Amino acid sequence: MSALAKKEPIPAKIAPKAANVVRLAGPPAPRIDVRGLAMAAARNIVPPLVVLAIILTIWQVLCSSPDASLPSPHRVWQESFDLIAYPFFNYGSQDIGLGWRVMISLQRVAYGFGLAAVAGVVIGAVIGQSVWAMRGLDPIFQVLRTVPPLAWLPLSLAAFQDSNPSAIFVIFITSIWPVIINTAVGVRNIPQDYRNVAQVLRLNHFEFFFKIMLPSAAPYIFTGLRIGVGLSWLAIVAAEMLTGGVGIGFFIWDAWNSSRLPDIIVALAYIGVVGFALDKLVAAAGRLITRGASAN
């Protein structure tokens, strides 16, 4: 048999190699820009701290003499340390910390300002939507809003015969005017295209109010709410000085009658910080709801 006639041996079946699985790279993990956050914090925090240090230094120099009429920062720290370090102590009905007093005042502000916000938005929407309502009510409101908050207190005491609802009414009547005015301006500035769409869709008054009017006028409404909440906090402190109770305003008046000037200074610091927080809270809610839109 020749060599060509010989059959070549059949090679064994070669097993296929397992394929390598290539994993796709996922989205990169978000990196926290620590340096950027630190720089932003430095820009927002360091300048106020520097200014505060300068003010305290000047205050300490001017009031460090024994015959000074006002206490120095060092004296305030020494004589009112308990009010600063322990704001929530409770030793009795009138012997409580400033934290509890602020909470009581904030509760009154919540009632009065909440009622003013609801009523102000509704009345402002009516004035902004109706020409006749604007002509009839706007001059009256412009006159009433110039009345000082404490001028309403005797009437409220005579009407309610109680200090707590009287203080709430003073807050309400003080804070409602900027809400009404800004809401009316926002409603009048609603684009005509939006009104035409509402007519095409045949929206009723309630649907137009919630779907067209409120979203369009929201930046103006929150501008009025920011002004109103600041006026509410001012009004409650002044009203509590005259109506009594355990709020922060009465504490200042009682400290004055007892010649505790360091306690008054600490209470003023509490009032300022809380007022600043209320303004920032309403502003943050406005940015969240309006998605950063601002009133023109």
WOJOQUI-V148046 format. One record per run of one state. SS is the DSSP state (2 for helix, 1 for strand, 0 for the rest). FROM is the first residue (numbers start at 1). TO is the last residue. If there is no record, write none. Layout:
<<SS | FROM | TO> <SS | FROM | TO>>
This chain:
<<0 | 1 | 33> <2 | 34 | 62> <0 | 63 | 72> <2 | 73 | 79> <0 | 80 | 80> <2 | 81 | 85> <0 | 86 | 89> <1 | 90 | 90> <0 | 91 | 95> <1 | 96 | 96> <0 | 97 | 97> <2 | 98 | 129> <0 | 130 | 130> <2 | 131 | 144> <0 | 145 | 148> <2 | 149 | 160> <0 | 161 | 162> <2 | 163 | 188> <0 | 189 | 191> <2 | 192 | 200> <0 | 201 | 204> <2 | 205 | 243> <0 | 244 | 247> <2 | 248 | 257> <0 | 258 | 260> <2 | 261 | 290> <0 | 291 | 296>>
